[in-house]
Structures are given as C-alpha cells and as structure tokens.
Amino acid sequence: MYLSPSLFFLQIKVDIKRKYLKVIIENKTIIDGELEHEIKTDEATWSLEKGKSLCISLTKATEHWWKKLTEDEGKKLPRPNF
C-alpha cells in the first residue's frame, strides 16, 4: 500500500491476531476483518518502508489457497485519501 511520504509511523496502527487483521492509518480504518484462514502470529510483521509504503507480512498457519484476505473482502469500503 503506497502512502504519503510525510506519513509518520506513529500515525499507523496494525492489529494482527490469529484470524483477524486491522489497519488504521491517520485514524482511518483501511482493513478491519476476520482473515479467511489462520496465520502464525509470531511470524507476522509490518513495516513502513521509506515513508511511503506499508508492508504487512503474514505467514499461513496451514497450507490453504486463500481466495481473499478477509471474509469481508469485496464489500465496498470508503477509499481514504493519503
């Protein structure tokens, strides 16, 4: 996800659980939902790269083909402007 170069890491909140992901940027919810399958939370990471891209890395708990990231994927969400 590409972000404004002026964005500071404290403006980003990422909550990663076994089967849940929530991402808030500048008080705007970007992702908030139940994951399609479980992940290994001890291997999950996120980083702000060069101030302009958010990288979230999730490792599958079991081998499954994921058709989507979250159960709500495909529903219309407001597009924030960064």
C-alpha positions in Angstrom: 0.0 0.0 0.0 1.5 3.3 -1.1 1.3 6.2 1.4 2.2 9.9 1.6 5.9 10.5 2.1 5.1 12.8 5.0 3.3 10.0 6.9 5.0 9.1 10.3 4.9 5.6 11.7 3.0 6.7 14.8 0.1 7.5 12.5 -0.3 3.8 11.7 -1.9 1.1 13.9 -1.8 -2.5 12.9 -3.5 -5.2 15.0 -2.7 -8.8 13.9 -4.3 -11.8 15.5 -4.6 -15.5 14.6 -7.6 -14.9 12.4 -8.0 -11.1 12.4 -6.3 -8.0 10.8 -7.0 -4.3 11.4 -5.1 -1.5 9.8 -5.7 2.2 10.7 -3.8 5.0 9.0 -4.3 8.6 10.2 -7.4 7.5 12.2 -9.0 6.0 9.0 -9.7 2.2 9.0 -8.2 0.6 5.9 -8.7 -3.1 6.8 -10.8 -4.5 9.6 -11.9 -8.1 9.3 -11.7 -11.7 10.0 -9.0 -13.4 7.9 -10.1 -16.2 5.6 -7.7 -18.6 7.3 -5.4 -18.6 10.4 -1.9 -17.2 10.4 1.2 -17.6 12.6 1.1 -14.5 14.7 4.6 -14.9 16.0 5.9 -14.6 12.4 3.6 -11.7 11.4 5.3 -8.3 10.8 4.7 -4.9 9.4 6.9 -2.0 8.4 6.8 1.4 6.9 9.3 1.4 4.1 11.0 4.7 3.2 7.9 6.6 4.5 5.8 5.7 1.5 4.7 2.1 1.5 3.2 -0.1 4.2 4.4 -3.7 4.1 2.5 -6.4 6.0 3.8 -9.9 6.1 1.6 -12.8 7.2 2.5 -16.5 7.3 -0.2 -19.1 6.8 -0.7 -21.5 9.7 -1.6 -24.3 7.3 -1.4 -24.7 3.6 -4.6 -23.4 2.1 -5.3 -21.5 -1.1 -6.6 -18.1 0.0 -9.3 -16.7 -2.3 -9.3 -13.5 -0.3 -7.6 -11.8 2.6 -10.6 -11.2 4.8 -14.1 -12.6 4.9 -15.5 -9.1 4.1 -13.3 -8.6 1.1 -15.3 -7.5 -1.9 -17.6 -5.3 0.1 -17.4 -1.6 -0.7 -15.2 0.3 1.7 -14.5 4.1 1.5 -11.2 4.9 -0.2 -9.2 7.2 2.1 -7.0 9.9 0.5 -3.4 9.9 1.7 
